[in-house]
Amino acid sequence: MTLFLHVLMLFLLSGGSAEVVQTFEQECGQFFAGGKSPTTFTGSRYMQICQNLNGVVYYATYYDTDNKIPVYSAYRFAGRKDCTRLDKWYIEPQLDDNNQQPNMKLERDVVIPGLGVRQALNGDYEKSGYDRGHLAPVYQAQSQSCSDATFTLANAAPQNPSFNRGQWKKLEKEMAEELENTCLKTKLSVFIVTGVVPGTQTLKNRVNVPSHFWTAYCCLDQNNRCQISKGFIGVNKNIPPQSKSVNALETELAKYYNVNPFKLFNV
């Protein structure tokens, strides 16, 4: 029995089937342009998550367990699907206990010591004045089940409600329309990375409130060449995000994260 538990622990830590994995590329590289993830940081606070609901992986999230918000989520766009929104939010049990199963679960269904030490919980957002702002959004989800999988707090960060329901929502729709009319129409594969910049405020002295939200896309041809790309970044207020080239956005993010270079698409 002792040997079995030891082997099982090594298997889980290696990311064999676990949601929290050692390297994105081995477990869910299909969500990154060219199969290579954006820049990652050093330190045990950062976790790589292949977002798994009911045994299916739908996108990838790079998560900061100190700030209890994502750094970014990466996903594919295949056209608008008119998905309906869930009225509940999941959490990631493996963030607080890597012996847990790899599926996201409702908070009420998770009983482990120290729940919430390394991730946000629903109570952090209650009466906070902030929305749980999606990174991988409902509007750009590939299916209804994929849309459901975006409702995990590991894919959310505190967002000004006017911004979330106003200019950022408008941007998500405009991006989807533009990508349908350009990249998908010409049979290019669309890869999107959406993230946040940590700010100076917190919710309940636990969850960082981002200063900025950002997003970028890259449309690849069959030879893994990025033919069309664009980036956007906006202050966490209800003002229009700025449109930028991907290179300009990478330069700005390198300054915010104090990491140089910062690459969004490694193709």
C-alpha angles and dihedrals in degrees: 000000000000091000091048092052091048092052091045091052092051090049093052094046091049090060093239094153099343124125092223102061139185096231129016094212096063097048109026108004090136089084094061128076107256090003092279123116126230119260115308127199134231121253138072091258091079118079130190112220129190098203105235126185120176092344097309124107113219106171142341132256131194105209133199108211093190095055090032092224133099122263089209145329123220126203147151124255119215102166137289114307102181093235123184121237125248119233093215137064128221129212131210110249093192092064089070098029121020090198090071123103116272098247125098111244141191112268092240090059095055121085112175133132113263097017107179097022091114102024144040120265130204091256090064090067098042111113089350096123090236132104124229093250116207120229096188095040135214092234093061098039119129096224143356091266090049089051090052090052091058089067096087122114088229085069095048140076133184107279130184102255094225090051094045094050095033129035096005093050089048090052093051090054095044091049092051092050093047093048092049092050096045118020102026093042089058092043096250119151113245122218121182132190119191125183150150139240114229115245136200099259130076139199110243090341089292117074121054117233108221120234091209142018119209139180138182138181136204124193112207129203123214090276093057092252117144104235099171128023141158140167137208134194130182138181111248091259132090097272125113115275117241120251115228141166113262090247091054091048091049090052091051093047091049088061094046094048094036090231121125122226104022111189124195097180120027098200 
